[in-house]
Amino acid sequence: MNPWLEVGAGCVFFLAGLGYLYQPRLMERLNAFAREFFLNDSYIALHRQKYGTFFLLVALLFIYLGYVGLEKFPR
């Protein structure tokens, strides 16, 4: 995977994690968009801290992998 793509994905997951932890109303609005596919409001309300922690951990993983990739292959 491209290191810049990993850093970008890490940033997206980081923002999602912070959103679940600090802006649950915003995440519920975003959830309304994807409600039919894989989420529902009651699950978000009950498990928002788990989602937030998961997204923050995935974000750190992607940022780390991207950083290591950038160190290996500088411009």
HUBELTA-V856564 format. One line per field, one symbol per residue. psi: psi as a letter, one per 30 degrees, with the letter a starting at -180 (. if undefined). burial: + if it has 16 or more other ideal C-beta (glycine too) atoms within 10 Angstrom, else -. Layout:
psi->???
burial->???
//
This chain:
psi->kkeeeeeeeeeeeeeeeeeeefifeeeeeeeeegefeflleeeeefgeeeeeeeeeeeeeeeeeeeeeeeeeil.
burial->--+--++-++--++-++-+++--+--++-++-------+----+---+--++--++-++--++-++--+------
//
